[in-house]
Amino acid sequence: MTADEFSARLSRDCMLFPGSHVLVALSGGADSTALLCLFLEIADRYPLRISCAHVEHGIRGEDSLADSEFVHALCEEKRVPLFQTHVDAPGYACAHGCGLEDAARVLRYGFLHKTAEAVGADVIALAHHAGDQAETVLLHAMRGSDLRGLCAMRVRSGRLIRPLLDEAPQALREYLISIGQSWREDESNADTKYLRNKVRHEILPGMEAAVPGAGAALRRLARAAQRDEDYFAAQLDAMNIRIYPLVDGLAVRRDDVQGLHPAQLSRLLVRLIAKAGLESQSAGVIEAIMAALEGTEDTVNLSGGAHAALGERYLCLVRADAPERETALHVPGTTETPYGRFEIYPAVAGETGDGKYAQRIPLRLLQGAYVSSRRDGDAMIPFGRKTPAKIKKLMIDAGVERAMRRSMPIVRDCAGNVLFAVGLRSGECCRGSDEDMQMMVRFCGEWPCADVD
């Protein structure tokens, strides 16, 4: 690859603008070293600001430390700022029950993104090449991925760019030889106990021997899958599906999604899972949710401790990490809470509210008031009644499905007593007396205003 070809690829495929700050992920291997050298070759005329980041994973002992020393010396020679860190990938893998390669990847990308944010880098440049792309397509296919996995890697994905994705690995080594630049070899890359190495050294060469051009065909498959996924993404953008925000995820109406073609539904679920803050789910899990939508199953367990709850009217995608949230209310004033915005101001004559989303409450009851979700045993005497009612019963009577109940905000006094169950009823205690200074408490969030009546 010539400098002109590299510049053109940065502009056309990576959408990298002159004047950008690029953080190069530099391992010291041939691929990342070639990437750095290509950037430096064009940096002045493009122009670009270049920095490097290196992660020592704590896996390969002295060899890994020697890689770090090589990277340090290279960046000093090239006068490129270097940001380095040491991580314990084996310890992370043990603690999180994942493979060593996955642990190293999580820690590496975490450092890259953190560093890019800290130094103000516009993009993170990765040295993945054509061989890596073919391997990724094949690995995903072997693991039973859907079309998402066959997309493999993109030249640009958010802040990540891969300018060498169409370049053969041997061409990168030839480039380094031509400019007299050395690099480090990672001997673990030849160890076929790792699946990717087995694919690289045994399976793909076998495919090439049987069907010449198999690697190129896999890369074409990735481009075709990306093209189709981009089309479906545009279709999803044009769909008008109402999303109900929950404190621990989100909900959509079953009627809005059950009539979709499976190709659209599967992609919509992927998008909703990401929007809900859940970790990415496998193709098998997506299919399980789709099957549940057509049947009577009411819960599908997701990885990361999350779950999909299917009620009579809603599909809820719920995170596992949702402790009870309490937020003190500004009286008077505006308060942003996990449930939505509350506005509190002096009530004008005759202003009472509707008892569901706005309620007049005596100021004395709002001193130290706060908002939280429902708690076991919560009860109040509803406005206009004489006997107490369980908040859970009020929710059931209003048709609030189980997975959505913790997202209905409860306004409490300083002692935790229920004053106002938003979307349901206010308490009789809110009536007050003529001597009370009256305040309006108004809920301005999206759920439950959007649907509970």
Residue pairs with C-beta under 8 A, 6 or more apart in sequence:
1 9
1 38
1 164
1 167
1 171
1 175
3 38
3 41
3 42
6 38
6 41
6 42
6 163
7 42
7 45
7 46
9 155
9 163
9 166
10 16
10 42
10 46
10 161
10 163
13 155
13 156
13 163
14 123
14 155
14 156
14 161
14 162
14 163
15 156
16 22
16 48
16 122
16 123
16 161
17 122
18 46
18 47
18 48
19 47
19 48
19 49
20 48
20 49
20 122
20 123
21 48
21 49
21 50
21 51
21 119
21 120
21 121
21 122
21 123
22 39
22 48
22 49
22 50
22 51
22 121
22 122
22 123
22 124
22 125
23 51
23 52
23 53
23 83
23 112
23 115
23 116
23 119
23 121
23 123
23 124
23 125
24 32
24 35
24 36
24 39
24 50
24 51
24 52
24 53
24 80
24 125
25 32
25 52
25 53
25 54
25 108
25 112
25 124
25 125
25 126
25 127
26 32
26 33
26 35
26 36
26 52
26 53
26 54
26 71
26 74
26 75
26 82
27 54
27 55
27 67
27 71
27 127
27 184
27 186
28 54
28 67
28 68
28 70
28 71
28 74
28 183
28 184
29 127
29 183
29 184
29 185
29 186
30 169
30 172
30 173
30 176
30 183
30 185
31 127
31 128
31 129
31 164
31 169
31 172
32 127
33 74
33 176
33 181
33 183
33 184
34 127
34 164
34 172
34 173
34 175
34 176
34 181
34 183
35 125
35 126
35 127
35 163
35 164
36 50
36 52
36 74
36 78
36 80
37 175
37 176
37 179
37 181
38 163
38 175
39 48
39 50
39 125
40 50
40 78
40 80
42 48
43 49
43 50
50 80
51 80
51 81
51 82
51 83
51 119
51 121
52 71
52 75
52 80
52 81
52 82
52 83
53 82
53 83
53 84
53 111
53 112
53 115
53 116
53 124
54 67
54 68
54 71
54 72
54 82
54 83
54 84
54 85
55 84
55 85
55 86
55 87
55 104
55 107
55 108
55 111
55 112
56 64
56 65
56 67
56 68
56 84
56 85
56 86
56 87
57 64
57 87
57 89
57 104
57 107
57 108
58 64
58 86
58 87
58 88
58 89
58 90
58 91
59 89
59 90
59 100
59 104
59 188
60 67
60 186
60 187
60 188
63 186
63 187
66 184
67 184
67 186
68 84
68 86
70 184
71 82
71 84
72 82
72 84
75 81
75 82
76 82
81 119
83 115
83 119
85 111
87 104
87 107
87 108
87 111
89 100
89 103
89 104
89 107
90 100
90 103
92 98
92 103
92 106
92 107
93 99
93 100
93 102
93 103
96 103
98 106
101 194
101 196
112 124
113 124
113 159
115 121
116 123
116 124
116 159
121 159
122 159
123 159
123 160
123 161
124 159
124 160
124 161
125 161
125 162
125 163
126 160
126 161
126 162
127 162
127 164
128 153
128 162
128 164
128 165
129 164
129 165
129 167
129 168
129 169
129 172
130 164
130 165
130 166
130 167
130 168
130 169
130 215
130 219
131 168
131 169
131 200
131 204
131 215
132 153
132 165
133 152
133 153
133 165
133 218
133 219
133 222
134 204
134 214
134 215
134 216
134 218
134 219
135 196
135 199
135 200
135 204
136 152
136 153
136 222
137 150
137 152
137 218
137 219
137 221
137 222
138 199
138 203
138 204
138 207
138 218
139 195
139 196
139 199
140 149
140 150
140 152
141 149
141 150
142 199
143 149
144 282
144 283
144 284
145 282
145 283
146 266
146 283
146 286
147 225
147 228
147 229
148 225
148 229
148 270
148 283
149 283
150 221
150 222
150 225
151 222
151 225
151 226
151 229
152 222
152 225
153 162
153 165
153 222
154 162
154 226
155 161
155 162
155 163
155 165
156 162
164 172
166 219
173 183
176 182
176 183
188 194
188 197
189 197
189 200
190 197
190 201
191 197
192 198
192 201
192 202
204 214
204 215
207 214
207 215
208 214
208 215
211 217
229 267
232 263
232 264
232 267
233 267
235 264
236 264
236 267
236 268
236 271
239 264
239 268
241 252
241 253
241 256
241 257
241 268
242 252
242 253
242 256
242 450
243 250
243 251
243 252
243 272
243 275
244 250
244 251
244 252
244 314
244 404
244 446
244 447
244 450
244 451
245 407
245 445
245 446
245 447
246 316
246 318
246 403
246 404
246 406
246 407
246 447
247 322
247 325
247 338
247 339
247 373
247 406
247 407
248 318
248 319
248 321
248 322
248 406
248 407
249 276
249 277
249 278
249 306
249 316
249 317
249 318
249 319
249 322
250 272
250 275
250 276
250 316
250 317
251 314
251 315
251 316
251 317
251 403
251 404
251 447
252 272
252 314
252 315
253 313
253 314
253 315
254 293
254 310
254 311
254 312
254 313
254 314
254 315
255 313
257 265
257 268
257 293
257 315
258 293
258 294
260 268
262 290
265 290
265 293
266 286
266 287
266 290
269 286
269 289
269 290
270 280
270 281
270 286
272 317
273 280
273 281
273 302
273 317
274 280
276 306
276 317
276 318
276 319
277 319
278 302
278 304
278 306
278 317
278 319
279 303
279 304
279 306
281 302
281 303
282 303
285 300
285 302
285 303
288 300
289 300
289 308
289 315
291 297
292 298
292 299
292 300
292 308
292 310
293 310
293 315
297 310
298 309
298 310
298 311
299 307
299 308
299 309
299 310
300 307
300 308
300 310
301 307
302 308
302 317
304 319
304 320
305 319
305 320
305 321
306 317
306 318
306 319
306 320
307 318
307 320
308 315
308 316
308 317
308 318
309 315
309 316
309 318
309 401
309 402
309 403
310 316
311 401
311 402
311 403
311 404
312 401
313 399
313 401
314 401
314 403
314 404
316 401
316 403
316 404
318 403
322 406
324 372
324 373
324 375
325 337
325 338
325 339
325 372
325 373
326 370
326 371
326 372
327 335
327 337
327 338
327 370
327 371
327 372
328 335
328 368
328 369
328 370
329 335
329 342
329 344
329 366
329 369
329 370
329 371
329 411
329 441
330 344
331 344
331 363
331 366
331 367
331 369
331 439
332 344
332 345
332 346
332 439
333 343
333 344
334 341
334 342
334 343
334 344
335 341
335 342
335 344
335 371
337 371
337 409
337 445
339 371
339 373
339 407
339 408
339 409
339 422
339 443
339 445
339 447
340 409
340 443
340 444
340 445
340 446
340 447
340 449
341 443
341 444
341 445
342 371
342 409
342 411
342 441
342 442
342 443
342 444
343 440
343 441
343 442
343 444
344 366
344 439
344 440
344 441
344 442
345 439
345 440
345 442
346 437
346 438
346 439
346 440
347 360
347 438
347 439
347 440
351 360
351 440
352 359
352 360
353 359
353 360
353 426
353 440
353 441
353 442
355 383
355 425
355 426
356 422
356 423
356 424
356 425
356 452
356 453
357 422
357 423
357 442
357 443
357 449
358 440
358 441
358 442
358 443
359 419
359 420
359 426
359 430
359 440
359 441
360 430
360 432
360 438
360 439
360 440
360 441
361 411
361 419
361 420
361 426
361 430
361 432
361 438
361 439
361 440
361 441
362 430
362 432
362 433
362 436
362 437
362 438
362 439
363 436
363 437
363 438
363 439
364 436
364 437
365 413
365 419
365 429
365 430
365 432
366 413
366 419
366 439
366 441
367 414
368 413
368 414
369 411
369 412
369 413
369 414
369 419
370 411
370 412
370 414
371 409
371 410
371 411
371 412
372 409
372 410
372 412
373 405
373 406
373 407
373 408
373 409
373 410
374 391
374 392
374 395
374 405
374 406
374 408
374 410
374 421
375 410
377 390
378 390
378 391
378 392
378 410
378 418
379 388
379 389
379 390
379 391
379 418
380 388
380 389
380 391
380 417
380 418
380 419
380 421
380 425
380 427
380 428
380 429
381 387
381 388
381 389
381 427
381 428
381 429
382 389
382 394
382 425
382 426
382 427
382 428
383 425
383 426
383 427
383 428
383 430
383 431
384 428
385 428
386 428
389 425
391 410
391 418
391 421
391 424
392 405
394 421
394 424
394 425
395 405
395 408
395 424
398 423
398 424
398 452
399 452
400 408
400 423
400 448
400 452
404 447
404 448
407 447
407 448
408 421
408 422
408 423
408 424
408 447
408 448
408 452
409 422
409 443
409 445
410 418
410 420
410 421
410 422
411 418
411 419
411 420
411 421
411 422
411 441
412 418
412 419
413 419
417 429
418 427
419 426
419 427
419 429
419 430
420 426
420 427
420 430
420 441
422 443
422 448
423 443
423 448
423 449
423 452
424 452
432 438
443 449
